Amino acid sequence: MKFSILHSDKETKARAGLVQTERGEIQTPIFMPVGTQGTVKSVTQKDLAERVKAQIILANTYHIFLRPGLEVLHQAGGIHKFINWDKPMLTDSGGYQVFSLSSIRKIKEEGVSFRSHLDGSKIFFSPEIATDIQRSIGADIFMAFDECPPYPCDYKYAKNSMDLTHRWLQRCITRFNETEPRYGFEQSLFPIVQGSVYKDLRIESAKFIADQNMPGNAIGGLSVGEPAEQMYEMTELVCEHLPLDKPRYLMGVGTPANILECIALGIDMFDCVLPTRNARHGFLFTSKGIINIKNEKWKFDNSPVDDIFTPEYSKAYLKHLIKCNEMLGATIASIQNLSFFLWLVAEARGHILAGDFASWKKEILPIVMNKL
């Protein structure tokens, strides 16, 4: 994997870059749709590529490990062939499940014991196992196994969690270097910065991660309940200590405002379930502002949902579909939201290259965050 910065903004720390993988190029800044179980909910791969214009999508190691299972992926020739997606993919290591499944897991130095949320069966993930599973899935970029601490947590917990994440990272790197890429394509491992909202821990973790000299770096443990201003503060702090010549991935973020603010702080890659999750509940991001399509005001509105992304469907029709829980409603709304997010980062990139990102950001934010 190669990363190059094509232009940096003079007023902010935003940069327009290019990630080159064997499965294709990724123009940064980029938003990555989340396909937890090997599918971006309610959207076909054809629509993802052609309408949404996604350049890379995600899958989740824990969920893919449970269903469909590694044997199914082996027979198919890896996740790309299994889901019919020929562009890059990224997998989370399962570390987030250490956080989200806190009631059914136990953390030890060796790794984490889970109880499957499906049938209660026991599962054990270690740094080595998580690395092997991601090799087997076939992701182009995969994440080191980490612990994502809850918010809030005390300093001692955050410190111990960060130290454990660093020790696990070294084991991931060792295992990664001992094993070969699968299915004929190069694979890259990204470490994850932790440290909760404690400045000294975030700096220590960022420096440790930078010293590993991996092809890219991620920032985890944010957007887990802390105030947005605290998230921005930690992001800015970490970016000051991560290498300039490697892509920076802020995990699980976020709203359009979050994304634009963090682009300005030097982040290159984003993912979040928010566009598709909100879509299924009728909450739409459009080029003119935010719409709750369930509101009665749209019942007789036959204007397009969005002139740019979904001009063929009216607000009244989409309201009807969402109200009736018709599957097509979730599909249209998800295409709308994902298209908006990919458009937003593409516009940001264009303005970074043009040299007017800062002024454009001030103009666009009130528009896209306006509630219609």
GIWODA-V638458 format. One line per field, one symbol per residue. ss: DSSP state (A for helix, B for strand, O for the rest). psi: psi as a letter, one per 20 degrees, with the letter a starting at -180 (. if undefined). burial: + if it has 9 or more other ideal C-beta (glycine too) atoms within 8 Angstrom, else -. Layout:
ss=???
psi=???
burial=???
This chain:
ss=OBBBBBBBOOOOOOBBBBBBBOOBBBBBOBBBBBOOOOOOOOOOAAAAAAAAOOOBBBBBAAAAAAOOOAAAAAAAOOAAAAAOOOOBBBBBOOAAAAAAOAAABBBOOOOBBBBOOOOOOBBBBOAAAAAAAAAAAOOOBBBOOOOOOOOOOOAAAAAAAAAAAAAAAAAAAAAAAAOOOOOOOOOBBBBBBOOOOOAAAAAAAAAAAAAOOOOBBBBOOOOOOOOAAAAAAAAAAAAOOOOOOOBBBBOOOOOAAAAAAAAAOOOOBBBOOAAAAAAAOOBBBBOOBBBBOOOAAAOOOOOBBBOOOBBBBBAAAAAAAAAOOOAAAAAAAAAAAAAAAAAAAAAAAAAAAAOOAAAAAAAAAAAAOOBO
psi=pqpqphqqqhhajqqpaoporijrqopqqqpoqpmgkjpopjpqhghgghghkpiqrqrpggghggpiqhhghghikrhghgilojrqqqpqiihhhhghkhikqpprhhbpprppigjjqpppprhgghggghghgjqhprqqprpoqrpqqrggggghggggggghghhggggghirqqqkjqqqqpprppajckoghggggggggghiilrirqqorjrkkiqqghhggghgggghiiqqhjqqpoopjpcrggggghhghijqhpqqqigghghgijjoppriiappoiiqhiihjojqqgphghmiiprggghgggghjkphhghgghgggggggghgghgggghhghijkgghgghhhghghjpo.
burial=+-+-+-+++--++++++++++-+--+++++++++++++-++++---+++--+++++++++++++++---+-++--+-++++++-+-+++++++++++++-+---+-----++++++------+++++++++++++++++++++++++++++-+---+++-++-++++++-+++-++-----++-+-++++++++++++--++++++++++-+-+++++++++++-+-+-++++++++++-++---+++++++++-+++++++++++++++++--++-+++-++++++-+++++----+--+--+++--+++-++++-+++++------+++++++++++++++++++++-+++-+-++-++--++-++++--
